[in-house]
């Protein structure tokens, strides 16, 4: 599942780093923390590897 925004892609990257033990889980913010708990490493890799070009910084929830 590709990221829909730059912010989502960055959060997935942080969650992936925590899941791999490269970053402390206590350093994660809200979105990254929930991604780390609910997604597999493969899902996080797919989302974090999404190209940023042409993506909005944030996408509205509606």
N, C-alpha and C positions, 0 to 999 in steps of 0.2 A: 504494500500500500504506500504510494508516494506521499510525501508531505505536501500540504496545501499552501503552506506559507513558510517564509524564512524562519519565523519564530518557532514553528512546529519542528522544522528540520534541526534547528539548534538544540531544542529541548530533547529531541530523540538522540542526538549525539552525546549530550551530557548523560542521559539515562544509560546509553550503551556503555560509556566509559565507566559508570558506576557498576553496572552489571558485570563488566570484565575485571573489576577491581582496580582500575586505573585512577579512579576518583572516589573519594569517600561518599557514601550514601547520605551522610549528614549534611553535605554541601549542596545537595540538590534542592531546587525550588519546587513549588507546587506541581506544575505540569510535568516536569522531569521525574519527580518522585512517583507520581501515579503511573507514568509510562513505564518506569523501571519495574514496578510491582506487577503491572497487568500485561506486559508484552514480552514475547520471547526475544532472545538475542537476534534471531534471524529477522523478525519483524522490525526491530529497532535498526538493524543494519540497512534494511531496505528503505526505511524512512529517512535515516540520517544520510544516506548516499544520494538522495534526490538532488538534482541540479538546482541551484538557487536562481539562476538567470531567469528573469521573467516572472518570478514569484513576488507576491505582495509581502510586505513586512508582517502584517497581521491580516487575518480573514475574520469577518464578522461571524457571530454564532448563528445568525438567522439565514 
